[in-house]
């Protein structure tokens, strides 16, 4: 149950137990802190000066209190804190941990909303990464299969017609041993690596492709390792 007001919510269910609260103030475990069967106990009053003889009676079951010396009294822990600390209801409830500010609540809800949004964003990114990896693998596999298909064309016995000669010529181009490393480098390598390869002369390109083939793959801008399919 909560009570709305003062730009916030009063949460009585969050109030500490009177026994625990008064024990923390007046000393639990001492001989004098022994409540009666109705919950009342006499302690030194904290509302007026030095109290030689305990004049404040507090109830550890209900939170009520009354001083038989200065006359101060109340019926709850809220009343006790308001009188002792000279504060209003809202401040007393906040000090007892029983006040939920609207600003605090709004900030908590906003943090929860942002957390859920980040979770959804991470899930979308993960799904996109999985889909991209699958597409890359399918594309590289298709290129490999086509090259192997060209190899089969070259192994077909003649004589060939014009269409077969055309396929054979294409197969001679595609079966270049550096085609797969070149495709992998130009498709997935980091931008700086691709730029160096494009601007390099023929010998440097050949050395670069040999290094890619020897390493078995290349490293992308985002740190992924792309293998060269053999």
C-alpha positions as CSV (number, residue, x, y, z in Angstrom):
1,X,0.0,0.0,0.0
2,X,1.3,3.5,-0.8
3,X,0.1,7.1,-0.2
4,X,0.7,9.6,-3.0
5,X,1.6,13.2,-2.1
6,X,4.4,15.7,-1.8
7,X,5.5,14.8,-5.3
8,X,6.3,11.2,-4.2
9,X,4.9,8.0,-2.6
10,X,4.8,7.1,1.0
11,X,5.6,3.4,1.4
12,X,4.6,2.3,4.9
13,X,5.6,-1.3,4.2
14,X,9.2,-0.1,4.0
15,X,9.2,1.3,7.6
16,X,11.6,-0.5,9.9
17,X,10.2,-2.6,12.7
18,X,9.7,-0.4,15.8
19,X,11.6,-3.0,17.9
20,X,14.7,-2.9,15.7
21,X,14.5,0.9,15.3
22,X,14.2,1.7,19.0
23,X,16.8,-1.0,19.8
24,X,19.3,0.8,17.5
25,X,18.7,4.1,19.3
26,X,18.3,3.0,23.0
27,X,20.6,0.0,23.0
28,X,19.4,-3.6,22.4
29,X,20.9,-6.2,24.6
30,X,21.2,-4.0,27.7
31,X,19.4,-4.9,30.9
32,X,17.2,-1.9,30.7
33,X,15.9,-2.7,27.1
34,X,13.4,-5.3,28.2
35,X,9.9,-4.5,26.9
36,X,6.8,-5.5,28.8
37,X,4.3,-8.0,27.4
38,X,2.5,-5.1,25.8
39,X,5.7,-3.8,24.2
40,X,6.3,-0.8,26.4
41,X,9.8,0.1,27.8
42,X,11.1,3.0,29.8
43,X,14.3,4.7,28.3
44,X,16.1,8.0,28.7
45,X,14.2,10.8,26.9
46,X,16.0,12.2,23.9
47,X,13.6,15.2,23.6
48,X,14.8,17.2,26.6
49,X,18.0,17.7,28.5
50,X,19.8,15.2,30.7
51,X,17.3,12.6,31.9
52,X,18.6,11.0,35.1
53,X,15.6,8.7,35.4
54,X,14.1,7.1,32.3
55,X,11.0,9.1,31.6
56,X,10.3,8.2,27.9
57,X,8.1,5.2,27.3
58,X,8.3,3.7,23.8
59,X,6.3,0.8,22.4
60,X,8.4,-1.6,20.4
61,X,5.3,-3.1,18.8
62,X,3.4,0.0,17.5
63,X,6.1,2.7,17.6
64,X,4.1,4.9,19.9
65,X,6.0,6.9,22.6
66,X,5.3,9.3,25.4
67,X,7.6,11.2,27.8
68,X,6.2,11.7,31.3
69,X,8.7,14.5,32.0
70,X,8.4,16.9,29.0
71,X,5.1,15.6,27.7
72,X,6.1,14.8,24.1
73,X,4.2,12.0,22.6
74,X,3.2,10.3,19.3
75,X,1.8,7.2,17.8
76,X,4.4,6.0,15.3
77,X,8.0,6.0,14.2
78,X,7.1,8.8,11.7
79,X,6.0,11.0,14.6
80,X,9.1,10.1,16.6
81,X,11.5,11.2,13.8
82,X,9.4,14.4,13.0
83,X,9.6,15.5,16.7
84,X,13.2,14.4,17.3
85,X,14.7,15.9,14.0
86,X,12.2,18.8,13.7
87,X,11.3,17.8,10.2
88,X,8.1,17.3,8.2
89,X,6.4,14.1,7.2
90,X,8.2,13.7,3.9
91,X,11.6,14.1,5.4
92,X,10.9,11.7,8.3
93,X,9.6,9.1,5.9
94,X,12.6,9.5,3.7
95,X,15.0,9.1,6.7
96,X,13.1,5.9,7.6
97,X,13.5,4.6,4.0
98,X,9.7,4.8,3.4
99,X,9.5,7.5,0.8
100,X,9.8,7.0,-3.0
101,X,10.5,10.3,-4.7
102,X,8.8,10.7,-8.1
103,X,12.1,12.0,-9.5
104,X,13.9,8.9,-8.2
105,X,11.2,6.6,-9.5
106,X,11.2,8.3,-12.9
107,X,15.0,8.0,-13.1
108,X,14.8,4.3,-12.2
109,X,12.1,3.7,-14.8
110,X,14.2,5.6,-17.4
111,X,17.3,3.5,-16.5
112,X,15.3,0.3,-16.9
113,X,13.9,1.5,-20.2
114,X,17.4,2.4,-21.5
115,X,18.7,-1.0,-20.3
116,X,16.0,-2.9,-22.1
117,X,16.7,-0.8,-25.2
118,X,20.4,-1.6,-25.1
119,X,19.5,-5.3,-24.7
120,X,17.3,-5.1,-27.8
121,X,20.0,-3.3,-29.7
122,X,22.6,-5.9,-28.8
123,X,20.2,-8.6,-29.9
124,X,19.7,-6.9,-33.2
125,X,23.4,-6.5,-33.7
126,X,24.1,-10.1,-32.9
127,X,21.4,-11.3,-35.3
128,X,22.9,-9.0,-38.0
129,X,26.4,-10.4,-37.3
130,X,25.1,-14.0,-37.6
131,X,23.3,-13.2,-40.9
132,X,26.4,-11.4,-42.3
133,X,28.7,-14.3,-41.4
134,X,26.2,-16.7,-43.0
135,X,26.1,-14.6,-46.2
136,X,29.9,-14.3,-46.3
137,X,30.3,-18.0,-45.9
138,X,27.7,-18.8,-48.6
139,X,29.3,-16.3,-51.0
140,X,32.8,-17.8,-50.5
141,X,31.4,-21.3,-50.8
142,X,29.7,-20.4,-54.1
143,X,32.9,-18.9,-55.5
144,X,34.8,-22.1,-54.5
145,X,32.2,-24.3,-56.1
146,X,32.3,-22.3,-59.3
147,X,36.0,-22.6,-59.5
148,X,35.8,-26.3,-58.9
149,X,33.1,-26.4,-61.6
150,X,35.6,-24.8,-64.0
151,X,38.1,-27.4,-63.2
152,X,35.6,-30.0,-64.2
153,X,35.1,-28.2,-67.5
154,X,38.8,-28.3,-68.2
155,X,38.9,-32.0,-67.4
156,X,36.2,-32.8,-70.0
157,X,37.7,-34.6,-73.0
158,X,37.4,-32.9,-76.4
159,X,36.7,-32.1,-79.1
160,X,35.0,-29.0,-77.8
161,X,32.4,-26.8,-79.5
162,X,32.5,-23.0,-79.3
163,X,30.5,-22.9,-76.0
164,X,32.9,-25.4,-74.4
165,X,35.9,-23.4,-75.6
166,X,34.4,-20.3,-74.0
167,X,33.8,-22.2,-70.7
168,X,37.4,-23.6,-70.9
169,X,38.8,-20.1,-71.4
170,X,36.9,-18.8,-68.4
171,X,38.1,-21.8,-66.4
172,X,41.7,-21.0,-67.2
173,X,41.2,-17.5,-65.8
174,X,39.3,-18.6,-62.7
175,X,41.5,-21.4,-61.8
176,X,44.4,-19.0,-61.1
177,X,45.8,-20.1,-57.8
178,X,45.7,-16.5,-56.5
179,X,42.0,-15.9,-57.3
180,X,40.6,-17.0,-53.9
181,X,43.2,-15.1,-51.8
182,X,42.6,-12.0,-54.0
183,X,38.9,-12.3,-53.6
184,X,39.1,-12.7,-49.9
185,X,41.6,-9.8,-49.5
186,X,39.6,-7.4,-51.7
187,X,36.2,-8.4,-50.1
188,X,37.0,-8.5,-46.4
189,X,40.4,-7.1,-45.5
190,X,40.9,-3.9,-43.6
191,X,40.6,-0.7,-45.6
192,X,44.2,0.1,-45.3
193,X,45.3,-3.3,-46.4
194,X,43.0,-3.2,-49.4
195,X,44.3,0.2,-50.4
196,X,47.9,-0.9,-50.2
197,X,47.1,-3.9,-52.4
198,X,45.3,-1.8,-55.1
199,X,48.0,0.8,-55.3
200,X,50.9,-1.6,-55.2
201,X,52.8,-2.9,-58.3
202,X,52.5,-6.4,-59.7
203,X,55.4,-7.9,-57.6
204,X,54.1,-6.5,-54.3
205,X,50.6,-7.8,-55.1
206,X,51.9,-11.2,-55.8
207,X,53.8,-11.2,-52.5
208,X,50.8,-10.0,-50.7
209,X,48.6,-12.7,-52.1
210,X,51.2,-15.3,-51.3
211,X,51.3,-14.1,-47.7
212,X,47.5,-14.3,-47.5
213,X,47.5,-17.8,-48.9
214,X,50.3,-18.8,-46.5
215,X,48.4,-17.4,-43.5
216,X,45.2,-19.0,-44.6
217,X,43.1,-15.9,-44.2
218,X,42.9,-12.1,-43.4
219,X,41.9,-10.0,-40.5
220,X,39.0,-7.5,-41.0
221,X,38.5,-4.0,-39.6
222,X,36.4,-5.3,-36.7
223,X,38.9,-8.0,-35.7
224,X,37.2,-11.0,-37.4
225,X,39.4,-13.7,-39.1
226,X,38.2,-14.7,-42.6
227,X,39.7,-17.9,-43.9
228,X,40.7,-18.5,-47.5
229,X,38.7,-21.5,-48.8
230,X,40.9,-24.0,-50.5
